[in-house]
Amino acid sequence: MELRFFEQHLLGKSGKALPEAYMFETGANRWRAFDAWPPNGLATRYLVLGEDGSLALADGAAPGATFDEFVSDPAKPVPHTGAIAIGMNTEYMTEDQRFAARRPDVLVYESEPLEADLTLAGPMLADLMVSTTGTDADWVVKLIDVHPGTTADPDDLAEGQRMGGYHMLVRSEVMPGRFREGFERPVAFEPGVPDQVRFELWDVLHTFQKGHRIQIQVQSTWFPLVARNPQTFLENPYEARAGDYRSATHRLMHGSSLRVGVLPPQ
């Protein structure tokens, strides 16, 4: 790939035209070439967060009246890693996310085992309908590939780790709720009043294999990867004092969704 790129753009050599994008397809573990990015032929679908922790792939989504809720305490934030370490764990993106799924301040939504491979490609849009008893809150969405319990361990797997049931972090993003109406002007939440929070996740090319489950985790803290939100609206949250940090109860309405692009089978 690099040789062809340099020959064409640095040496001016003619030859077979380069594709618009070379992408590594995680899950399937292979390189693919695309004439356009996002790829042509994507079908827009929605991963819909439902009652009892359900997650469904649907043609549309609309928030309803029912909800899940959790208490977010800035004094006890959700860590970005389950490891005992000082500072940032640089391997957090490959870490098994089961440590977070066990916390009461992380909402977990999971599909049934897939009956066929499912490839997601291109940008993704989180569309959450939320409320809080506070006046500010961050919202974190994580897309996770849950491996079957029978997944075999590779020979080079670290001691004490197992691939059976592994929660693979595929994509994640955080949205400060204060900027839900645009980054030009922060806006406080009105306590107890539902409001829409929409934000994009990084582009993806990932195949959830047959028998795997799709999972979405939603949380409001991700420390120290994301600075703690005092959950009290301030013009400058970095000037927050100890008394500004307060627990709040957050609600997430069922029918909130993650809009995805589904790539037809190759």
C-alpha positions in Angstrom: 0.0 0.0 0.0 2.7 2.5 1.0 4.9 1.7 -2.0 2.0 2.3 -4.5 1.1 5.5 -2.6 4.6 7.0 -2.7 5.2 5.9 -6.3 2.0 7.7 -7.4 2.2 10.9 -5.3 6.0 11.4 -4.9 7.4 9.9 -8.1 4.4 10.5 -10.4 4.4 7.0 -11.7 1.3 5.8 -13.5 -0.3 2.5 -12.7 -3.4 1.0 -11.2 -5.3 3.8 -9.4 -5.3 3.7 -5.7 -8.7 3.2 -4.0 -10.3 6.0 -2.0 -9.6 4.1 1.2 -7.7 1.1 2.5 -9.4 0.0 5.8 -8.6 -2.7 8.3 -11.8 -4.6 9.1 -11.6 -5.5 12.8 -13.6 -8.6 13.9 -12.8 -10.2 10.5 -9.1 -9.2 10.8 -8.4 -8.3 7.2 -7.6 -5.4 4.9 -10.2 -4.1 2.4 -10.1 -1.5 -0.4 -13.1 0.8 -1.1 -13.7 3.1 -4.0 -15.6 5.5 -1.7 -15.7 6.2 2.0 -18.2 5.8 3.6 -18.7 2.8 1.4 -21.4 2.7 -1.3 -24.4 0.6 -0.6 -24.6 1.1 3.2 -28.0 0.5 4.7 -28.9 2.9 7.5 -30.0 1.0 10.6 -30.5 1.7 14.3 -29.2 -0.1 17.4 -32.2 0.6 19.7 -31.8 0.6 23.5 -34.8 -1.2 25.0 -36.3 -2.4 28.3 -34.6 -5.0 30.4 -31.2 -4.2 28.8 -32.3 -5.3 25.4 -30.6 -4.1 22.2 -32.3 -4.5 18.7 -31.2 -3.7 15.2 -34.1 -1.8 13.6 -35.1 0.3 10.6 -36.0 3.2 12.9 -36.0 4.5 16.4 -38.0 6.9 18.6 -37.6 7.5 22.3 -40.5 6.4 24.5 -41.8 7.1 28.0 -40.0 4.3 29.9 -36.4 4.7 31.0 -33.4 3.3 33.0 -31.7 5.4 35.6 -28.5 5.4 37.6 -26.8 7.6 40.2 -23.7 9.3 39.0 -21.3 10.3 41.7 -18.3 12.4 40.7 -16.5 11.2 43.9 -16.7 7.6 42.6 -16.3 7.9 38.8 -16.3 5.0 36.4 -12.6 4.3 35.7 -11.3 4.0 32.1 -9.5 0.8 33.1 -10.0 -2.1 35.5 -6.2 -2.3 36.1 -4.6 -1.0 39.3 -2.3 1.7 37.9 -1.0 5.2 38.4 -2.1 7.6 35.7 -3.4 6.6 32.3 -3.5 2.9 31.2 -2.4 3.1 27.5 -3.9 -0.3 26.8 -7.4 0.6 27.8 -8.7 0.4 24.2 -8.1 -3.4 24.1 -9.1 -4.1 27.7 -12.0 -6.4 28.5 -15.0 -4.1 29.3 -16.7 -6.5 31.7 -15.2 -4.5 34.6 -17.4 -1.6 33.6 -20.5 -3.6 32.9 -20.6 -4.8 36.5 -20.9 -1.2 37.9 -24.4 0.1 38.9 -23.6 3.5 37.2 -23.1 1.9 33.8 -26.2 1.0 31.7 -25.7 -2.1 29.6 -27.8 -3.1 26.5 -27.1 -6.3 24.7 -28.5 -8.1 21.6 -29.3 -11.8 21.2 -26.5 -13.9 19.6 -26.2 -13.0 16.0 -27.5 -15.5 13.5 -25.1 -14.3 10.8 -22.1 -12.0 10.5 -22.9 -8.3 10.6 -20.5 -5.6 9.3 -20.9 -2.0 10.4 -19.1 0.7 8.4 -18.8 4.5 8.3 -19.9 7.1 10.8 -22.2 6.4 13.7 -24.6 8.8 15.5 -25.6 8.4 19.1 -29.1 9.9 19.7 -30.0 9.9 23.4 -33.0 11.2 25.2 -31.9 11.9 28.7 -32.7 13.8 31.9 -30.8 14.5 35.1 -31.6 15.8 38.6 -28.5 18.0 38.2 -27.8 20.8 35.8 -24.9 19.3 33.8 -23.7 15.9 32.8 -21.4 14.1 30.4 -22.6 11.1 28.3 -20.4 8.3 27.2 -21.4 5.7 24.6 -19.3 2.5 24.1 -20.0 0.0 21.3 -18.8 -3.5 22.3 -18.4 -6.9 20.6 -19.2 -9.6 23.1 -17.5 -12.9 22.3 -19.1 -16.3 23.0 -18.1 -18.1 26.1 -16.6 -20.8 23.9 -14.1 -18.5 22.2 -10.7 -20.2 22.1 -7.6 -18.5 23.8 -4.7 -17.7 21.4 -1.3 -19.0 22.3 0.1 -15.6 23.1 -2.7 -14.4 25.5 -1.5 -12.9 28.7 -1.6 -15.1 31.8 -4.9 -14.8 33.6 -6.8 -13.5 30.6 -9.5 -15.4 28.7 -11.2 -14.7 25.4 -14.4 -16.5 26.4 -17.0 -13.8 27.0 -14.5 -11.1 26.2 -16.1 -7.6 25.9 -14.1 -6.0 23.0 -14.3 -2.2 22.8 -15.0 -1.3 19.2 -15.7 2.4 19.5 -16.4 4.9 22.2 -17.0 8.6 22.6 -18.0 11.2 25.1 -20.3 14.2 24.7 -20.4 17.0 27.4 -24.1 17.6 27.8 -23.6 21.3 28.1 -22.7 21.4 24.4 -25.7 19.4 23.1 -27.0 22.5 21.3 -23.5 23.4 19.8 -20.0 24.1 20.9 -20.5 27.9 20.6 -22.5 28.2 23.8 -22.9 25.9 26.8 -26.4 25.3 28.0 -27.5 23.9 31.4 -30.0 21.1 31.8 -33.3 21.8 33.5 -33.5 19.3 36.3 -35.9 16.5 35.6 -36.7 17.6 32.0 -35.9 15.2 29.2 -33.5 16.6 26.5 -31.9 15.3 23.4 -28.1 14.6 23.3 -26.7 13.7 19.8 -23.1 13.2 18.8 -21.0 11.3 16.4 -18.7 8.4 17.1 -15.5 7.7 15.1 -16.0 5.9 11.8 -15.9 2.1 12.0 -15.3 -1.0 9.9 -16.0 -3.9 12.2 -17.6 -7.3 11.7 -19.6 -8.8 14.6 -19.3 -12.5 13.8 -22.1 -15.1 14.0 -22.7 -16.1 17.6 -21.4 -12.9 19.0 -23.5 -10.3 20.7 -23.6 -6.5 20.2 -23.5 -4.5 23.4 -23.8 -0.8 24.1 -22.7 0.7 27.4 -23.8 4.2 28.5 -22.2 6.0 31.4 -21.5 9.6 32.6 -17.9 9.3 34.0 -14.8 7.9 32.5 -11.9 8.8 34.8 -9.2 10.0 34.2 -9.6 9.8 30.5 -12.3 12.4 30.8 -12.2 15.1 33.5 -14.9 14.8 36.2 -18.1 16.8 35.5 -19.2 18.5 38.7 -22.8 17.9 37.5 -23.5 21.5 38.6 -23.6 23.9 35.6 -20.7 26.4 35.7 -19.6 28.7 33.0 -16.1 27.2 33.4 -16.3 23.7 35.0 -12.4 23.7 35.4 -12.9 26.3 38.1 -15.3 24.0 40.1 -14.7 23.9 43.8 -15.3 20.9 46.1 -18.9 21.9 46.9 -19.8 22.1 43.2 -19.3 18.3 42.7 -22.7 16.6 43.4 -24.3 13.3 42.8 -27.2 13.2 40.4 -29.7 10.7 39.1 -29.5 10.4 35.3 -32.3 8.8 33.2 -31.9 7.4 29.7 -35.2 6.9 27.8 -35.8 3.6 26.0 -35.8 4.0 22.3 -32.6 6.0 22.4 -30.3 4.7 19.7 -27.0 4.5 17.8 -27.4 5.0 14.1 -25.1 2.8 12.1 -24.3 1.8 8.5 -24.6 -1.9 7.6 -22.5 -3.2 4.8 -23.9 -5.9 2.6 -22.1 -9.3 2.8 -19.1 -9.5 0.6 
